[in-house]
Amino acid sequence: MNVASDGTVTEYAKYWEPQVSTEFNSTKSDEDYAQELRELYIDTLRLHLISDVPVGISLSGGLDSTGVAAITRQLIAEKHANLHTQKMHTFSVVYPGASMNEEDYIDIAAEFVASEKHIIRPTVDAFWSEIDDWLYTQEEPTISSGPYANYNVMREASKYVKVMLSGQGGDELFAGYIPYITSYLQGAIKAGRFDAAARELFKGRDLYLPYFTKLLKNRLRQKPQLRMGSLLKKDALRGHEFDYNRSDNLNVRLWEDVSRYSVPNLLRYEDKNSMAFSVEGRVPFLDHILVEYILGLPADQKIKHGWNRYVYRNALKGYLPEQIEKRRKKVGFTTPEADWIKAKGEHILGLFRSDEFAAVDLFDHTTVADSFAGWLAGSLAADAMTFWRVLNLYLWARRYDVSISA
């Protein structure tokens, strides 16, 4: 970056950007790719474990965080790492009774790595009682209430360690989310690999059939699911352009999520939550050398034979509990958002019908209140996250005394 004497920026350029492979087909064996990744991954973790203060690990029971914990255990056994604690400390969030509770997988992972397991159980009452303080920590509206789980992890971790490792970025690098299949299929067809496209749809049908069926149902539904645009005042977004277009190349799409759409947001909240409790957050998956290698892999090393994270699973075969190595679905660090919103439904409805909310010159407050009431009653199809984003923006603006207008 060049800055003139008057303070104006005259020239700027990116100082780093990886070479993203657009190739679909592998040029080496699966075993060769797995070995290369394994060696690089282990070395990356070794570097990220360098510390002179206690180190802990966020453990969700998924492949990424369990991989971090498992390799850490190995490095300790081989005297290549020192956590400065008698045992490895892992920190996990659980929601007993909720559909997205992952306590069983967390128990498997923690037992496998022989960690000192710390379980945090956030409650709906605790969430709403400290929401103002939590929003203040975030400094900006959040896409969901999910970061509150991370906030709880960092608060508990601060009692035992000063550095925390997490699996952030693994999903976006290894195509861990189900919707990535669309870019894979488009890339396979462009590469003339109709056999690969058909293979994945068949072998991964337990993942992809429900996904595509849900998309089709939403399109055919007589009353489409509520969209955010219908809650805004007319012309509220006039003059604002949004250029989100998913790439039909899997690796390009993954890089877009890593560099622009998904990961920057995740890193902001992880940084704010950790710093709120004087903990240093580290994200080994986003080590630039590891990122360069992963984005240089062909698409068919990310999704293959009905498995996402294909090369990562191969690289850590034998290093993970089998139940986690072969996990098909995951949740991660989040909250039972819909249940928590419904638990305070009447209070939130009162906020949406208040004169204070009506003064927010962005939303059609009558439509917001009526839609929320319909969702609570079960007569309107909507994603709870839509109402969270409206509420979150309003509460954040109130906490920071910010005026919002179209």
Contacts in CASP RR format, 6 or more apart in sequence:
PFRMAT RR
TARGET T0000
AUTHOR 0000-0000-0000
METHOD contacts of the structure
MODEL  1
MNVASDGTVTEYAKYWEPQVSTEFNSTKSDEDYAQELRELYIDTLRLHLI
SDVPVGISLSGGLDSTGVAAITRQLIAEKHANLHTQKMHTFSVVYPGASM
NEEDYIDIAAEFVASEKHIIRPTVDAFWSEIDDWLYTQEEPTISSGPYAN
YNVMREASKYVKVMLSGQGGDELFAGYIPYITSYLQGAIKAGRFDAAARE
LFKGRDLYLPYFTKLLKNRLRQKPQLRMGSLLKKDALRGHEFDYNRSDNL
NVRLWEDVSRYSVPNLLRYEDKNSMAFSVEGRVPFLDHILVEYILGLPAD
QKIKHGWNRYVYRNALKGYLPEQIEKRRKKVGFTTPEADWIKAKGEHILG
LFRSDEFAAVDLFDHTTVADSFAGWLAGSLAADAMTFWRVLNLYLWARRY
DVSISA
1 9 0 8 1.000
1 11 0 8 1.000
1 12 0 8 1.000
1 13 0 8 1.000
2 9 0 8 1.000
2 10 0 8 1.000
2 11 0 8 1.000
2 12 0 8 1.000
3 9 0 8 1.000
3 10 0 8 1.000
4 10 0 8 1.000
16 288 0 8 1.000
17 259 0 8 1.000
18 255 0 8 1.000
18 288 0 8 1.000
18 291 0 8 1.000
18 292 0 8 1.000
18 295 0 8 1.000
18 296 0 8 1.000
19 292 0 8 1.000
19 295 0 8 1.000
19 296 0 8 1.000
20 251 0 8 1.000
20 252 0 8 1.000
20 255 0 8 1.000
20 295 0 8 1.000
20 296 0 8 1.000
21 251 0 8 1.000
21 295 0 8 1.000
21 296 0 8 1.000
21 297 0 8 1.000
21 298 0 8 1.000
21 299 0 8 1.000
22 249 0 8 1.000
22 251 0 8 1.000
22 252 0 8 1.000
23 298 0 8 1.000
23 299 0 8 1.000
24 187 0 8 1.000
24 188 0 8 1.000
24 190 0 8 1.000
24 191 0 8 1.000
24 193 0 8 1.000
24 196 0 8 1.000
24 298 0 8 1.000
24 299 0 8 1.000
24 300 0 8 1.000
25 191 0 8 1.000
25 193 0 8 1.000
25 298 0 8 1.000
25 300 0 8 1.000
26 33 0 8 1.000
26 298 0 8 1.000
26 300 0 8 1.000
26 301 0 8 1.000
27 298 0 8 1.000
30 301 0 8 1.000
30 304 0 8 1.000
30 310 0 8 1.000
30 311 0 8 1.000
30 314 0 8 1.000
31 314 0 8 1.000
33 297 0 8 1.000
33 301 0 8 1.000
33 311 0 8 1.000
33 314 0 8 1.000
33 315 0 8 1.000
34 311 0 8 1.000
34 314 0 8 1.000
34 315 0 8 1.000
34 317 0 8 1.000
35 315 0 8 1.000
36 293 0 8 1.000
37 293 0 8 1.000
37 294 0 8 1.000
37 311 0 8 1.000
37 312 0 8 1.000
37 314 0 8 1.000
37 315 0 8 1.000
38 315 0 8 1.000
38 316 0 8 1.000
40 289 0 8 1.000
40 290 0 8 1.000
40 293 0 8 1.000
41 71 0 8 1.000
41 290 0 8 1.000
41 315 0 8 1.000
41 316 0 8 1.000
42 71 0 8 1.000
42 74 0 8 1.000
42 75 0 8 1.000
44 284 0 8 1.000
44 287 0 8 1.000
44 289 0 8 1.000
44 290 0 8 1.000
45 68 0 8 1.000
45 71 0 8 1.000
45 72 0 8 1.000
45 75 0 8 1.000
45 81 0 8 1.000
45 165 0 8 1.000
45 284 0 8 1.000
46 75 0 8 1.000
46 80 0 8 1.000
46 81 0 8 1.000
47 287 0 8 1.000
48 165 0 8 1.000
48 282 0 8 1.000
48 284 0 8 1.000
48 287 0 8 1.000
49 55 0 8 1.000
49 72 0 8 1.000
49 75 0 8 1.000
49 81 0 8 1.000
49 82 0 8 1.000
49 83 0 8 1.000
49 165 0 8 1.000
51 82 0 8 1.000
51 83 0 8 1.000
51 84 0 8 1.000
51 162 0 8 1.000
51 163 0 8 1.000
52 84 0 8 1.000
53 84 0 8 1.000
53 161 0 8 1.000
53 162 0 8 1.000
53 163 0 8 1.000
54 83 0 8 1.000
54 84 0 8 1.000
54 85 0 8 1.000
54 89 0 8 1.000
54 160 0 8 1.000
54 161 0 8 1.000
54 162 0 8 1.000
54 163 0 8 1.000
55 83 0 8 1.000
55 84 0 8 1.000
55 85 0 8 1.000
55 161 0 8 1.000
55 162 0 8 1.000
55 163 0 8 1.000
55 164 0 8 1.000
55 165 0 8 1.000
56 83 0 8 1.000
56 85 0 8 1.000
56 88 0 8 1.000
56 89 0 8 1.000
56 90 0 8 1.000
56 91 0 8 1.000
56 157 0 8 1.000
56 160 0 8 1.000
56 161 0 8 1.000
56 163 0 8 1.000
56 164 0 8 1.000
56 165 0 8 1.000
57 65 0 8 1.000
57 68 0 8 1.000
57 69 0 8 1.000
57 72 0 8 1.000
57 88 0 8 1.000
57 89 0 8 1.000
57 90 0 8 1.000
57 91 0 8 1.000
57 115 0 8 1.000
57 164 0 8 1.000
57 165 0 8 1.000
57 166 0 8 1.000
58 65 0 8 1.000
58 90 0 8 1.000
58 91 0 8 1.000
58 92 0 8 1.000
58 150 0 8 1.000
58 153 0 8 1.000
58 157 0 8 1.000
58 164 0 8 1.000
58 165 0 8 1.000
58 166 0 8 1.000
58 167 0 8 1.000
58 333 0 8 1.000
59 65 0 8 1.000
59 66 0 8 1.000
59 69 0 8 1.000
59 90 0 8 1.000
59 91 0 8 1.000
59 92 0 8 1.000
59 106 0 8 1.000
59 109 0 8 1.000
59 110 0 8 1.000
59 115 0 8 1.000
59 117 0 8 1.000
60 92 0 8 1.000
60 93 0 8 1.000
60 102 0 8 1.000
60 105 0 8 1.000
60 106 0 8 1.000
60 330 0 8 1.000
60 331 0 8 1.000
60 332 0 8 1.000
60 333 0 8 1.000
61 92 0 8 1.000
61 102 0 8 1.000
61 105 0 8 1.000
61 106 0 8 1.000
61 108 0 8 1.000
61 109 0 8 1.000
61 324 0 8 1.000
61 330 0 8 1.000
61 332 0 8 1.000
62 102 0 8 1.000
62 105 0 8 1.000
62 109 0 8 1.000
62 324 0 8 1.000
62 327 0 8 1.000
62 330 0 8 1.000
62 332 0 8 1.000
63 309 0 8 1.000
63 312 0 8 1.000
63 313 0 8 1.000
63 316 0 8 1.000
63 320 0 8 1.000
63 324 0 8 1.000
63 325 0 8 1.000
63 327 0 8 1.000
63 330 0 8 1.000
64 167 0 8 1.000
64 168 0 8 1.000
64 169 0 8 1.000
64 170 0 8 1.000
64 171 0 8 1.000
64 285 0 8 1.000
65 109 0 8 1.000
65 166 0 8 1.000
65 167 0 8 1.000
66 109 0 8 1.000
66 112 0 8 1.000
66 113 0 8 1.000
66 320 0 8 1.000
66 321 0 8 1.000
66 324 0 8 1.000
67 316 0 8 1.000
67 319 0 8 1.000
67 320 0 8 1.000
68 165 0 8 1.000
68 166 0 8 1.000
68 167 0 8 1.000
68 284 0 8 1.000
69 88 0 8 1.000
69 90 0 8 1.000
69 109 0 8 1.000
69 110 0 8 1.000
69 113 0 8 1.000
69 115 0 8 1.000
70 109 0 8 1.000
70 112 0 8 1.000
70 113 0 8 1.000
70 316 0 8 1.000
70 319 0 8 1.000
70 320 0 8 1.000
71 316 0 8 1.000
71 319 0 8 1.000
72 81 0 8 1.000
72 83 0 8 1.000
72 88 0 8 1.000
72 113 0 8 1.000
72 165 0 8 1.000
73 88 0 8 1.000
73 113 0 8 1.000
73 114 0 8 1.000
74 319 0 8 1.000
75 81 0 8 1.000
76 82 0 8 1.000
76 83 0 8 1.000
76 88 0 8 1.000
83 89 0 8 1.000
85 116 0 8 1.000
85 160 0 8 1.000
85 161 0 8 1.000
87 114 0 8 1.000
87 115 0 8 1.000
87 116 0 8 1.000
88 113 0 8 1.000
88 114 0 8 1.000
88 115 0 8 1.000
88 116 0 8 1.000
89 115 0 8 1.000
89 116 0 8 1.000
89 118 0 8 1.000
89 157 0 8 1.000
89 160 0 8 1.000
89 161 0 8 1.000
90 109 0 8 1.000
90 110 0 8 1.000
90 113 0 8 1.000
90 115 0 8 1.000
90 116 0 8 1.000
90 117 0 8 1.000
90 118 0 8 1.000
91 118 0 8 1.000
91 120 0 8 1.000
91 153 0 8 1.000
91 156 0 8 1.000
91 157 0 8 1.000
91 164 0 8 1.000
92 103 0 8 1.000
92 106 0 8 1.000
92 110 0 8 1.000
92 117 0 8 1.000
92 118 0 8 1.000
92 119 0 8 1.000
92 120 0 8 1.000
92 153 0 8 1.000
93 119 0 8 1.000
93 120 0 8 1.000
93 121 0 8 1.000
93 122 0 8 1.000
93 149 0 8 1.000
93 152 0 8 1.000
93 153 0 8 1.000
93 333 0 8 1.000
94 101 0 8 1.000
94 102 0 8 1.000
94 103 0 8 1.000
94 106 0 8 1.000
94 119 0 8 1.000
94 120 0 8 1.000
94 121 0 8 1.000
95 101 0 8 1.000
95 121 0 8 1.000
95 122 0 8 1.000
95 335 0 8 1.000
95 336 0 8 1.000
96 103 0 8 1.000
96 121 0 8 1.000
98 336 0 8 1.000
98 339 0 8 1.000
99 336 0 8 1.000
100 331 0 8 1.000
100 334 0 8 1.000
100 336 0 8 1.000
102 330 0 8 1.000
102 331 0 8 1.000
102 332 0 8 1.000
103 119 0 8 1.000
105 323 0 8 1.000
105 324 0 8 1.000
105 327 0 8 1.000
106 117 0 8 1.000
106 119 0 8 1.000
107 117 0 8 1.000
108 321 0 8 1.000
108 323 0 8 1.000
108 324 0 8 1.000
109 321 0 8 1.000
109 324 0 8 1.000
110 117 0 8 1.000
112 320 0 8 1.000
112 321 0 8 1.000
112 324 0 8 1.000
116 160 0 8 1.000
118 156 0 8 1.000
118 157 0 8 1.000
118 160 0 8 1.000
120 152 0 8 1.000
120 153 0 8 1.000
120 156 0 8 1.000
122 148 0 8 1.000
122 149 0 8 1.000
122 152 0 8 1.000
122 335 0 8 1.000
124 339 0 8 1.000
124 340 0 8 1.000
124 343 0 8 1.000
124 344 0 8 1.000
127 134 0 8 1.000
127 145 0 8 1.000
127 148 0 8 1.000
127 335 0 8 1.000
127 340 0 8 1.000
128 340 0 8 1.000
128 344 0 8 1.000
131 395 0 8 1.000
132 395 0 8 1.000
132 399 0 8 1.000
134 148 0 8 1.000
134 151 0 8 1.000
135 392 0 8 1.000
135 395 0 8 1.000
135 396 0 8 1.000
135 399 0 8 1.000
136 399 0 8 1.000
136 400 0 8 1.000
137 151 0 8 1.000
137 272 0 8 1.000
137 273 0 8 1.000
137 276 0 8 1.000
138 147 0 8 1.000
138 269 0 8 1.000
138 272 0 8 1.000
138 396 0 8 1.000
139 272 0 8 1.000
140 268 0 8 1.000
140 396 0 8 1.000
141 389 0 8 1.000
141 392 0 8 1.000
141 393 0 8 1.000
141 396 0 8 1.000
142 269 0 8 1.000
142 392 0 8 1.000
143 265 0 8 1.000
143 385 0 8 1.000
143 389 0 8 1.000
144 334 0 8 1.000
144 335 0 8 1.000
144 337 0 8 1.000
144 385 0 8 1.000
144 388 0 8 1.000
144 389 0 8 1.000
145 334 0 8 1.000
145 335 0 8 1.000
145 337 0 8 1.000
145 340 0 8 1.000
145 388 0 8 1.000
145 392 0 8 1.000
146 333 0 8 1.000
146 334 0 8 1.000
146 335 0 8 1.000
146 337 0 8 1.000
147 269 0 8 1.000
147 273 0 8 1.000
148 335 0 8 1.000
149 333 0 8 1.000
149 334 0 8 1.000
149 335 0 8 1.000
150 269 0 8 1.000
150 270 0 8 1.000
150 273 0 8 1.000
150 333 0 8 1.000
151 273 0 8 1.000
151 276 0 8 1.000
153 164 0 8 1.000
153 273 0 8 1.000
153 333 0 8 1.000
154 164 0 8 1.000
154 273 0 8 1.000
154 274 0 8 1.000
154 276 0 8 1.000
154 277 0 8 1.000
154 279 0 8 1.000
155 276 0 8 1.000
155 277 0 8 1.000
157 164 0 8 1.000
157 277 0 8 1.000
157 279 0 8 1.000
158 277 0 8 1.000
158 278 0 8 1.000
158 279 0 8 1.000
161 279 0 8 1.000
162 278 0 8 1.000
162 279 0 8 1.000
162 280 0 8 1.000
163 279 0 8 1.000
163 280 0 8 1.000
163 281 0 8 1.000
163 282 0 8 1.000
164 274 0 8 1.000
164 279 0 8 1.000
164 280 0 8 1.000
164 281 0 8 1.000
164 282 0 8 1.000
165 281 0 8 1.000
165 282 0 8 1.000
165 283 0 8 1.000
165 284 0 8 1.000
166 270 0 8 1.000
166 281 0 8 1.000
166 282 0 8 1.000
166 283 0 8 1.000
167 283 0 8 1.000
167 284 0 8 1.000
167 285 0 8 1.000
168 263 0 8 1.000
168 266 0 8 1.000
168 267 0 8 1.000
168 270 0 8 1.000
168 283 0 8 1.000
168 285 0 8 1.000
168 286 0 8 1.000
169 258 0 8 1.000
169 263 0 8 1.000
169 266 0 8 1.000
169 283 0 8 1.000
169 285 0 8 1.000
169 286 0 8 1.000
170 176 0 8 1.000
170 285 0 8 1.000
170 309 0 8 1.000
170 312 0 8 1.000
171 177 0 8 1.000
172 254 0 8 1.000
172 257 0 8 1.000
172 258 0 8 1.000
172 262 0 8 1.000
172 263 0 8 1.000
173 254 0 8 1.000
173 258 0 8 1.000
173 285 0 8 1.000
173 291 0 8 1.000
173 294 0 8 1.000
173 295 0 8 1.000
174 294 0 8 1.000
174 302 0 8 1.000
174 308 0 8 1.000
174 309 0 8 1.000
174 310 0 8 1.000
174 311 0 8 1.000
174 312 0 8 1.000
175 184 0 8 1.000
175 250 0 8 1.000
175 254 0 8 1.000
175 302 0 8 1.000
175 303 0 8 1.000
175 308 0 8 1.000
175 309 0 8 1.000
176 308 0 8 1.000
176 309 0 8 1.000
176 330 0 8 1.000
177 308 0 8 1.000
178 207 0 8 1.000
178 208 0 8 1.000
178 211 0 8 1.000
178 308 0 8 1.000
179 211 0 8 1.000
180 250 0 8 1.000
180 253 0 8 1.000
180 254 0 8 1.000
180 302 0 8 1.000
180 303 0 8 1.000
180 308 0 8 1.000
181 200 0 8 1.000
181 207 0 8 1.000
181 208 0 8 1.000
181 211 0 8 1.000
181 303 0 8 1.000
181 308 0 8 1.000
182 246 0 8 1.000
183 246 0 8 1.000
183 247 0 8 1.000
183 248 0 8 1.000
183 249 0 8 1.000
183 250 0 8 1.000
183 253 0 8 1.000
184 197 0 8 1.000
184 200 0 8 1.000
184 250 0 8 1.000
184 299 0 8 1.000
184 302 0 8 1.000
184 303 0 8 1.000
185 197 0 8 1.000
185 200 0 8 1.000
185 201 0 8 1.000
186 248 0 8 1.000
186 249 0 8 1.000
187 193 0 8 1.000
187 248 0 8 1.000
187 249 0 8 1.000
187 250 0 8 1.000
187 299 0 8 1.000
188 194 0 8 1.000
188 196 0 8 1.000
188 197 0 8 1.000
188 200 0 8 1.000
188 299 0 8 1.000
188 300 0 8 1.000
189 197 0 8 1.000
190 248 0 8 1.000
193 300 0 8 1.000
196 300 0 8 1.000
199 305 0 8 1.000
199 306 0 8 1.000
200 208 0 8 1.000
200 303 0 8 1.000
200 304 0 8 1.000
200 305 0 8 1.000
200 306 0 8 1.000
201 208 0 8 1.000
203 305 0 8 1.000
203 306 0 8 1.000
204 306 0 8 1.000
204 307 0 8 1.000
206 328 0 8 1.000
207 306 0 8 1.000
207 308 0 8 1.000
207 328 0 8 1.000
207 329 0 8 1.000
218 224 0 8 1.000
218 225 0 8 1.000
221 381 0 8 1.000
223 380 0 8 1.000
223 381 0 8 1.000
224 381 0 8 1.000
225 381 0 8 1.000
225 382 0 8 1.000
225 383 0 8 1.000
226 371 0 8 1.000
226 375 0 8 1.000
226 380 0 8 1.000
226 381 0 8 1.000
226 382 0 8 1.000
226 383 0 8 1.000
226 386 0 8 1.000
227 386 0 8 1.000
228 386 0 8 1.000
228 389 0 8 1.000
228 390 0 8 1.000
229 237 0 8 1.000
230 367 0 8 1.000
230 371 0 8 1.000
231 363 0 8 1.000
231 364 0 8 1.000
231 367 0 8 1.000
231 368 0 8 1.000
231 371 0 8 1.000
231 386 0 8 1.000
231 390 0 8 1.000
232 362 0 8 1.000
232 363 0 8 1.000
232 364 0 8 1.000
232 406 0 8 1.000
233 361 0 8 1.000
233 362 0 8 1.000
233 363 0 8 1.000
233 364 0 8 1.000
233 406 0 8 1.000
234 364 0 8 1.000
235 406 0 8 1.000
236 362 0 8 1.000
236 363 0 8 1.000
236 406 0 8 1.000
237 406 0 8 1.000
238 406 0 8 1.000
244 261 0 8 1.000
246 253 0 8 1.000
246 256 0 8 1.000
247 253 0 8 1.000
247 256 0 8 1.000
249 299 0 8 1.000
250 299 0 8 1.000
250 302 0 8 1.000
250 303 0 8 1.000
251 295 0 8 1.000
251 296 0 8 1.000
251 297 0 8 1.000
251 299 0 8 1.000
251 302 0 8 1.000
254 295 0 8 1.000
254 302 0 8 1.000
255 295 0 8 1.000
257 263 0 8 1.000
258 286 0 8 1.000
258 291 0 8 1.000
258 295 0 8 1.000
263 286 0 8 1.000
267 283 0 8 1.000
267 286 0 8 1.000
270 281 0 8 1.000
270 283 0 8 1.000
271 281 0 8 1.000
274 280 0 8 1.000
274 281 0 8 1.000
284 290 0 8 1.000
285 291 0 8 1.000
297 311 0 8 1.000
300 310 0 8 1.000
301 310 0 8 1.000
301 311 0 8 1.000
302 308 0 8 1.000
302 309 0 8 1.000
302 310 0 8 1.000
302 311 0 8 1.000
303 310 0 8 1.000
304 310 0 8 1.000
307 313 0 8 1.000
313 325 0 8 1.000
316 325 0 8 1.000
317 325 0 8 1.000
318 325 0 8 1.000
337 384 0 8 1.000
337 385 0 8 1.000
337 388 0 8 1.000
338 384 0 8 1.000
341 348 0 8 1.000
341 384 0 8 1.000
341 387 0 8 1.000
341 388 0 8 1.000
341 391 0 8 1.000
342 376 0 8 1.000
342 384 0 8 1.000
345 372 0 8 1.000
345 376 0 8 1.000
348 372 0 8 1.000
348 387 0 8 1.000
348 391 0 8 1.000
349 369 0 8 1.000
349 372 0 8 1.000
349 373 0 8 1.000
349 376 0 8 1.000
350 369 0 8 1.000
351 357 0 8 1.000
351 391 0 8 1.000
351 394 0 8 1.000
352 365 0 8 1.000
352 368 0 8 1.000
352 369 0 8 1.000
352 372 0 8 1.000
352 390 0 8 1.000
352 391 0 8 1.000
353 365 0 8 1.000
353 369 0 8 1.000
356 398 0 8 1.000
357 363 0 8 1.000
357 365 0 8 1.000
357 368 0 8 1.000
357 394 0 8 1.000
358 365 0 8 1.000
360 393 0 8 1.000
360 394 0 8 1.000
360 397 0 8 1.000
360 404 0 8 1.000
361 404 0 8 1.000
361 405 0 8 1.000
361 406 0 8 1.000
362 393 0 8 1.000
362 404 0 8 1.000
362 405 0 8 1.000
362 406 0 8 1.000
363 390 0 8 1.000
368 387 0 8 1.000
368 390 0 8 1.000
371 380 0 8 1.000
371 382 0 8 1.000
371 387 0 8 1.000
372 387 0 8 1.000
374 380 0 8 1.000
375 382 0 8 1.000
375 384 0 8 1.000
375 387 0 8 1.000
393 404 0 8 1.000
396 402 0 8 1.000
397 403 0 8 1.000
397 404 0 8 1.000
END
